Amino acid sequence: MANNNIIIFDTTLRDGEQSLKASLTVKEKLQIALALERLGVDVMEVGFPVSSAGDFESVQTIARHIKNSRVCALSRAVDKDIDVAAEALKVAEAFRIHTFIATSALHVESKLRKTFDDVLDMAVHAVKRARSYTDDVEFSCEDAGRTGVDNICRIVEAAIKAGATTVNIPDTVGFCLPAEYGNIIANVMNRVPNVDKAVISVHCHNDLGMATANSLTAIQNGARQIECTINGIGERAGNTALEEVVMAIKTRQALFNGLDTRINTQEIHRVSQMVSQLCNMPIQPNKAIVGSNAFAHSSGIHQDGMVKNKNTYEIMSPETIGLKKEKLNLTARSGRAAVKNHMEEMGYQESDYDLDKLYEAFLKLADKKGQVFDYDLEALAFIDMQQGDEDRLVLDVITSQLISGLPASAFVQVELDGKRLSQVSQGGNGPVDAVYNAILAITGMDIKMLNYNLTAKGEGAEALGQVDIVVEYQGRRFHGVGLATDIVESSARALIHAINAIYRSQKVADLKAKK
């Protein structure tokens, strides 16, 4: 990596994923990983393999498929963690092991109940053990933002001497302000004698809203890797947002002395939308770079200026992040080639979706709506991405009825393992509740509804309704999503999606038990 490049280390699938209401499936994680590879991230941290069999499987699956980014897994400074991470990653052509231990007095004394010298010895041992598996080892000083600078410099020097090729100085709890954090990095760069033998990395949290500012200040003081997530998702208030630091460096390149990243910025909007959809994490409208209002101008003065010269109020164009302004539309007479072409216009490759399934869903929607717009097509593609290849439960027929003053009723017919089953449900708080009661009666599952959210995908009275739910089954949470012009149908599809996720998790558990 040339010295004028900032290494982008994406941790959406590790730090970001662990903050979600429901875990992602292996397929969903792989889809995000492949999108991150196309985006051009240098390193992607994809999980914590020792934490669960599911995480181990997803890390291994991603490591097997990713070729153009370095795949990384997290481990504590514990032998078993490091060994399991190496086992999961060994299928990759090249990989990184990221090991960490807390270094602040608060964490060392209260959490670890050790001395700093003990922690230093554990760090050195962990780095050496990780180096026995790979020559790409990263070490992190957890809670470095609240660690004394002398101790940071001591452990950074020791970790590099032990073989760490990247050393991360995280502001784990988002405590630091920019000048303060920049001073920590400057001290490391100036006081650690072997600092030239490793890349100094930064990992900032946004508890005080300083994650992006702290990361950029660190770069100005000599750090050369930024750890970040798509849309800034992560623990508590989140992580440094990848799109923010990348576009700040690109837009203000002169201020950063020509530094740049390898990111293909035209992929930013597409990946941002994908992560939001798959993770069930809506993007706030005023979110920098990727929010729906990021390029909107409502003030009369602003609009006048934009008409005369876009640069008056727009420091970057929507096209630089892959946002297309034109609203493409199709009708039921449009063929498969037109659908494929429109997906390409929005930045999608055919490998991102199943064209046959997408075209079938498009025709059904076109018959109902007449015209199908780009945002409709994109919504259909995202839903397809979240469906399993072998769904045990498939919706066939659904009807519901609500007469004022009477309980709601519903009829549902499904296919379960290829067998057609139906159920009539009388009673419930409304048609959605009646449909859910019918589906649960068919499956015999005791599911607790934790969250139900309805959003419009598109514009006008004919907009698609997307339902996102989070359910709990046997102590574990699952996300379900459904899309249809009818709210009751989209609600039913969301529950069926969640139930299929449950079935798949049971299948994984059964396979693990047999090994």
N, C-alpha and C positions, 0 to 999 in steps of 0.2 A: 504494500500500500504506500503510494507516494506520500511524502510528508505534507503536501498541500491538500490532501484529502482528509475529511473528517469521517471516521468509521461510524456508520449507523448500526447500532446494536438494538434490534427490536425485541421487546419482551412482552408483546401483546398476548402471546400464548402461554406465558408463565405468570408474570406479575399481573397482567391484565385479566387473564382468565380466572385466576383464583379469587377475584373480587365479584364474579358474576353470581346472580341469583340461582342459576342452574348451570351445571357443567356442560361443556360442549362435547359432542360426540367425536369419535376418532375421525369420521368423515368430514365433519365441520372444521376440525382443527387442520386437517390436511388441505382443505380448500383455502383456508386463510394462509397457510404456509406457502402454498403455490402462488397465491396472490402477492405475498410479501416478496417472494423470489422474483416475480415479474416487476415489482416495484423497485427492486435493486438494493434491498437491504444487504449489508455486508455479513452480518451475523444475526441469526434469529435464535433466541432462547425459547425453547418449545415445551419445557416442562420440568418437573421435579420427580424423576422416575421412582425414587424410593417411597414416595408418598402413597402410591396406590398402584394396583395392577393395571387399571385403566390408563393412568398417566404413563406408565412404562410402555404400554402398547402404543399409545399415540406418539410418544417420543421416537420409538423404534420405527413406526410407520413413516413418520415425517423424515427421519434420517435416511430411510431407504429411498425416498423419492426426490429429495432436494439435491440439486447438483451445482447450482450457481451461487449459493449462499452457504456460509459456514453454519452448521447446526450445532447448538449448544444446549446443555442440560445443567440444571442447578444441583448442588449438593452442599450439605453442611460440612464442616471440617471433621467429618466422621468417616472412618474407613468404609463401612457398609454403604453409606450414601455414594461415595466416590466409585466403589466397585459396581454398584447397580447402575449408576449413570454411564459408566464405560460399557457395561453389557448392553444397555439400550442403544448406545450410539455406535457400536462397533460395525454396524452394517453400513455406515456412511463412508463416503470416500475420504472425507476429512471432517474432524469434529473438534469441539472445544468443551472442556469441563470447567464449570464455574463453581468454585468453592468459596464459602464465606464463613466468617465468625464475627461476633460483635466485639467492638473495641472501646466503646465509651465506658466511663467508670460506672455509670448507672446500669448498663447492661451487664458488664463484667461482674460487678459485685452483686447486683440484685437478681439477675436472671441466671447467669452461669455459675455464680458463687465460686469464682476463681480469682486469681491475681492476673495482672496484665502479662507478667512473664509466662504464666501458664498458657494464656491465650496466644502469645507469640510463638511458643513451642508447638502448639496445636496447629497454627497456621502454616508453619514451616513443614511440619509432618504431612499435612493435607496436600500442600502444593507438590511435595516430592512424590507422594503416592499418585496424585493425578498425572504427574509427568511420566510415570511408569506406563501410562496408557496412551498419552498423546503429548506432542510438543507444543500444543496450544492450550495453555492453562490460564484461567483468569482467577484472581483472588480479590475478594471484596471485604473491606473493613466496615461491617454493618454499624450504622449510626455514627459514621465518621464526622458528620456535621456537629456532633456534641462530644467528640473526642479531642483531647488536648493535642495540639500540633506536634509536640515532641514525640508523643506516642504514635501518632500517625506516621511520622517520618521513620521511626524505628521499625514499625511493622512493614511498611512499604519496602524499605531497604532489605529486610530479611526475606520477604516474600519473593522479591526479584532475585536475590541471591540463591533462593531455593529452586528457582526455575519458572516463576510466573512470568508470562509474556505480556499480560495485561493486568493492571492493578486498578481497581475501581474504588473511588472515594465517594460513597453515597451519602446524600442528605436524606436518610431513610425516613425521617418523620417530618420533612418539609420545614425544618426549624430555621434554616439560614436565610439571611438576606444577601443580595448579590455581592456587595462589597466584601462582606464577611466570608462568603464561600469562595470568591475569587482569591482572597488572601490565603485561604487554606491550600488551594491548588498552586498558587505562586510559591508558597513555602515548600511544598513537596518538590516542585520543579527545581528550586534553588538549593535545597538542603540535602536531598537524597543523592548520594554520590553516584549510584548506579542507575539513576532514573532514565538514562538514555538507552538502557537495555530493555525497556518495556514501554508499552503504551499506557498513558494515564487516562482513565475513563471516569465518567461522571453519571450518576443515577440519582435524579432528583424527584422528590414528591411535591405535590401541589397544595399542601395544607394551608399555606399562607398565600397561595396564588403566585409563587415565585419560581416554579419549576423551569419554565422556559428561560426566564431571565437568568437564573442561576447557571443553567447549562451553557448559555451563550457567554456569560462572563467567564466561566471555567475555560472555554475554548480560547478566549482572548488571553488567558493566563497560562496556556500551554497544554491543556488537555486535548486529546485527539480522538476520543471516542465518546459518543453520547448514547446513553441507554434511554429508550423511549418506547411509547406505545402508540398505536393508531387511535386517534381521537382522544388521547390522553387517559384512556381507561386504566384503572388500577386501584390498589388499596386506598381506602378512605376517599380523599379528594382527587386521587388519581396520580398518574405519572406525567413526566414531560411528554407533550404531544409531538409525535414525529413530524406531522405536517407543519407545525409551528416553527420548530428549529430549522427544518430543511428550507422552508420558504424564507425565513429570516436571513439565513446565510446566503441564499440565492439572491434575494432582493437587495441586501446590503453588503454585497461581496467586497466592495472597496473598504468598508469598515473592518472586514475580517481578513484584510491583506491577501485577497485572492483565494482564500480557503473555499472548498467546495465539497459536495458529496456525490456519491454515485447514484443517487436516487433519480429515477425517471419520474419527474414531477407530474407528468400527464396521467400517471396512474393513481395519483393521490385521491381524487374524488371517488373513483370506482372502488378502491380498497376501503376507503372510509365508509362508504355506504354498505359494503359487504360486511365489514366488522360490526357496524351498528345493527344490521339485520340479524346476523347469525348469533350475536351476543345478547340480543334483546336489550340494547343500550341506546336509546334515542339520542340524537345529537341536538343540543340546544340551538335554537335558531341563530343566536348571536355568537356562536362559537367561531373563533378565529379560523380563517382559511376554509373550513368545510361546512360551516353553518349555512342554513338556507338564506339568511340575511347577509351573508358575508360580502356579497356583490350587489346588494339591493340599495337603491338610493331613493328615499321618499321625500326628503326636504326639497322644496321648490328651488332654493339656491343651488343645492347639490345637483339637481336634475339639469338646471340651466348650464352649470359648468360642465357636466358630463356630455351634453349635446355639443358644446363648443370644443371640448378637448377632454378625452377620457382620463388623461393624467391629472386633471384637476382634483379628483377625489378617488382615484383608483390607482394604487401603487403596484398592483399586479393585475393581469387579466385573468378572467375565469378560465380561459383556454389553457393557461400554464399549468393548471391542476387537473386538466382533462374534463372540465365542465363545459358541456355544449349548450349554447343558448337556444338553438332552434328546437322547436317542439315537433318532432317527426310524428306522422300519423299514418295508420294503415287501416284497411277495411277487410271484410271477410273475403274479398276478391283477391287480396294480396297473396302471393305464393310463398313457398318456403324460402326461396332465394331472397325475397324482399325482407322477410323476417331476419334472416341471417345477415343481410347487408345492414339493416338498422342496428343490430347488436354490435356489428363491427364499428359502425359510426359512433357508438357510445363507448367504444374501447374494449369490447369483450371478444375473446377468441372462442372458437367453436368448442375447444376443450373445457371451457368454463361452464358449459351447460349442455343438456341433452336436446338437440335441435328437434327431434321427433316429438318429445314430450312438450317442449315449449310451443311448437307449432299447433299441436292438438289443443293445448290450453288457450292459445291465442285465438283459434277459430271459435271456440266456445264463448270466449269473451267478446269477440267481434260480433257474433250473432246477437248478443245481449245489448252491447253498447253502440254498435254501428262503427264508430271510429275508435281505434286503439292508439294511444299516444306512447311516446318513448318511455315515460315513467310507468305506464301500465305494463309494457313489455319487460322492463327491468324488474318490476315487482314480481311478475310471473317467473322470471328466471331465478330470482332469489329464493322463491318458495321451492322451486325444483331442486335447488342446491341443498335444501334442508331435508328433502324426503329421502328415505332409505331405499337402497336398491332392492331389498327384499322385505317390503312391508307386510306383516302378517295380517293387519287389519286394514280394510279398504272400504271407504264409504260408497254405497250404491244408491240408495234412495233416502230422501229425508223430506218429511212434511211436518208442519206444526200449525197449531190453531190457538188463537186467543180470542175469546168472546168476553166482552165486558161483564164483570160480575161472576164469571165462572173460572175454575182452575184451567190452566193451560194444558194442552195435550200435544203429543208428538208421536209420529211413526218413523222409525229408523230401520233401514235394512242395510246390512253390511256383509262383507265376505271376510271370514276369519279362517285363516289357513285353507283358503279355497272353498270353504263351506258357507253357503248363504244362510244368514240368520236374520231374524227381524224381531222387533220389540215395540209394543205400544206403551207409552207412559202417560198416565193420568195424574194431574196435579203438578205442583211446582210453582215457583215464584214468577214464571214467565216462560215463553217459548224456548229460550236458550236453556233454562234450567230443566225443562221437560225433556229436551233432546239429550242433555247430559245424563239425566236419569236413565233414559233408554239405553244409551251406549254403555254405561256402567253396569246396567242389568245384564246386557249381553256378555260383557267380558268378565263379570263377577269380581271386578277390582274394587278395593276400598281406597279411593283416591281423595286426597284433601286438596281443595282449590285454595291456593295461596294468593294468586294475583291474576287479575283479568284486565286486559287493556285493549281498547279499540281505537284504531287510527285510520284516517282516510288516506289512501295512496292515490294521489292525483287530485283532480279538481272537478267541481260541479256535482250535480245530483247523481250522476252515474259513476262516481268515483268508486274504486274498489275499496272494500272494507277489510282491513287486516286486523286479526285478533291475535294477540300474544297472551299466553297464559303460563303461569308457573304452578306446577302441582307437586305434591309430596306423596311419595309411595314408599312405604317401609323405611322411613327415615331419610330418604334421598330425594332431592329436588330435580325436576325435569321441566324443560321448556318445550312448549308446543306453539306452533304458528299456523294460522289458516288464512286463506285469501279468497274472497268471492264478492260478487256484487250484492249478495244477500248476507246480512249480518248473522242470521241463524246458521246458515251454511258455513260461513267462515269460522264461526264459533265451534261447530261440530268438527270441522277439519283440524282446528287447533288441538282439540282434545284427542282426536285420533292420532295426530302427529306425536303428541306426548306419550300416548299409550304404546305406539310403535317404538319410541325411544326406550321405554321401560322394557319391552320385549327384547330389544337388542342388548340392553345392559344385562338382562338375565342370561342371554345366550353367551355373552362374554364371560360372565361369572361361572357358568356351567363348563365352558371350555377350559378355564383356568383350573377348576376343581379336578378335572380329569387328568391334567398334566402331572 
